[in-house]
């Protein structure tokens, strides 16, 4: 490592910025944001610099820089003209005056550089490749931006205020232990969830040396399968949970994101095979939360769309257990998008209806007449086994036998397959093929767009 990353207070030394173009404008905005005093020399000014002319920390000399420029000792000099020879000479002059130099046109002739910054003040994260690849720097910064929501500002500010309180209440030998317990407690996540009062209560209990009496349950939708479709919030909670209860349809690649020290329990359900009854799952969640743990209830798709999420949080609410709900991309949205089948389309469907095709005693208790509606797309969850019965009932209710039907198998996963037929022919189609769950069925004229719009 040839560069030492440092955090410099913006107002400790003056900055001299030579140049008035777009590059200089970017540097100027960064410096003024950090509270730096800036002296700018340029004959013409970029529009973004013009907008800053009245800033109290900026002084502009509207003239060309010359090769004889001299600089105040100890200043930071940023050279951003489009004249490489002039920049080189000014760098020599600046160093002779005891200044630190950043040449924007030559990464090898720099005493300091400007990293890419993720600003969640007071939290700052900087990224640099030491000028080797600005594109890579931008790429990494963008990835980090996505994983650090704006609420980290609140978390940083809370920790900043708490620091003085910890100094006053705890002796030096106890402080490190407190901070370890605090950062691993519910408090940070409560702050990110904008529940500052609860976060303060947890913090006060930790400061007093009390055991946290209750944890929290995170009801999280894992989406339709592709890990890239997880929300950022879901990923953060997956990685921070102490104990995880997960369903059958959660992709193993998503399970790999769970913290290695977290306990894991499979509570999935399949046809006629419930590993743990629903009442048992509810009690497991309550018991784990009562033990003070961060409890992750991980479900495929969205927990509030045929996921029994409402039933589970009813039990949590009745038991007085705090919880959060994180929606996931439901299978209808994910499978339709990955199959190139828009669920609504101006020329085909103005509404969409979700139903479950789960069979009970060989039949589906569905309002068949209501499902046969012009301009409506019908999406059927859990309908593979009952699909012949469903097709029969829709035809009996008056739906055109030639209505296109798509059966999306393992939607959004690398081995996704899309089977297209008609309402009349789909039962025979699936009878002659090995099709495995999970599947999602889409019925309606939008299915006719699949061949044109499929992209994977």
C-alpha positions, 0 to 999 in steps of 0.5 A, a space after each residue: 500500500 503506497 498511499 495512507 488514507 487519512 481524514 482531514 478536517 477541511 478547515 486546517 489549511 487553505 486550498 488553492 485550486 487552479 482551473 475553472 473547468 468541469 474537473 475544477 468544479 467537482 473539486 470545488 464542490 467537494 472542498 466547500 462541502 468539507 468547510 475548506 477555504 478555497 482560493 481559485 485562479 481561472 480566466 473563465 468559470 464553469 457554470 457550477 463554479 459561477 453558482 458558488 461565487 458568493 460562497 463565504 469560503 471561496 475567493 476567486 481571482 478571475 485571471 489565467 494562471 502563469 508559470 511564475 505563480 507562487 503559493 503560501 507555504 503549507 497550502 494544499 494545491 489542486 491543479 486542474 487546468 487543461 495545460 499539462 505543461 503548466 500544471 507540471 511547472 505549478 507543481 514544482 513551484 508549489 512543492 518548493 513552497 512546501 505545499 502538497 500537490 494534487 495534479 488532476 491530469 497526472 496520477 503519478 505526480 500527486 502528493 494527495 488525491 480525492 477519493 470517492 466519498 459516501 457521505 452519511 455524516 458523521 459517517 464517511 466512507 472513502 474509496 480510492 484506487 490511487 488513481 489507477 482506475 477511476 471507473 472501478 472507484 466509481 463502481 465500488 462507491 455505487 455498490 457501497 452507496 446501495 448498502 448504506 441507506 441515508 438512515 446511517 446519518 441518524 445512526 452516526 449522529 446517535 452514536 456521536 451523542 451517545 459517546 459523551 454519555 458513555 464517557 460520563 457514566 462508564 469508566 474507561 475499562 468498561 467502555 469497549 465492552 459496552 460499545 461491543 454490546 451496543 453495536 450488536 444489540 437491537 439499538 442500531 437496527 431500531 435507529 435505521 428503522 426510525 424508532 429512536 425512542 425504542 433505540 434509546 430505551 435499549 441503550 439506557 438499559 445497556 448503560 445501566 447494565 441490565 439484560 435486554 428483556 425482549 428481542 425483535 422479529 423481522 418478517 422478511 420476504 426473500 423474493 421469488 428466488 434470484 438473490 439479486 432481487 432482495 431488498 437492501 433492508 432484507 439483506 441487512 437483516 439477514 446478515 444481522 439476525 441471531 436466529 433464522 426460521 426459513 421456509 422451503 422456497 428460500 433459495 439456498 444462495 440466500 441462506 448463504 448470506 445468513 451470518 455464520 454464527 446465527 442459528 438456523 431452523 427449517 420450518 418449511 411446508 410442502 404438500 401434506 408435509 408441514 415440518 412444523 405446524 403453523 402454531 408451532 412456528 408462531 410459538 418459536 418466534 415468540 420464544 426466541 424474541 423473549 430470549 432477547 434475540 434478533 429473530 429472522 422469519 424468512 419467507 419466499 416471495 412477499 410475506 403478505 401475499 399467500 405467505 401467512 405473514 399476517 397470521 404470524 404477526 398477529 401472534 407476535 402482536 398478541 404476545 407483545 413482541 416487537 416486529 418489523 415487516 420487510 416486503 419482498 418481490 412477490 412471485 407474480 411480479 418476479 416470474 412475470 418479469 423474468 418471463 417477459 409477460 407484463 401482467 397489465 398492458 394497455 392492449 391486453 389487460 387493465 387489471 390483474 388478480 392473484 389467487 391461490 390454486 391450492 387444492 383441498 379435497 380435490 377442489 379449489 374454492 374460488 369464485 370462478 365467474 369473477 375470474 372470467 373477466 375481459 381485460 383481466 390477467 389471472 395469476 395462480 399461485 401454488 397451482 401445479 397439482 390443481 391446474 387441470 381442475 382450474 382449467 376445467 372450471 375456468 372453461 365451465 365458467 365461460 373463459 375462451 378455451 384458446 386463452 393463452 396460459 403460461 406456466 413459469 417453472 422455477 421463476 427467476 432462477 438460472 434453470 427457469 422454464 416457461 411453458 406456454 399453451 392454451 386453457 384447453 390444452 394445458 392439462 395434456 401439456 403438463 401431463 406429458 412433461 416433468 415439471 417441478 415446483 415452484 411454479 406460477 401460472 399466468 392466464 390471459 392474453 398478455 401471455 401472447 407477448 412472451 415470445 416477443 418480450 422474453 429476455 432470458 
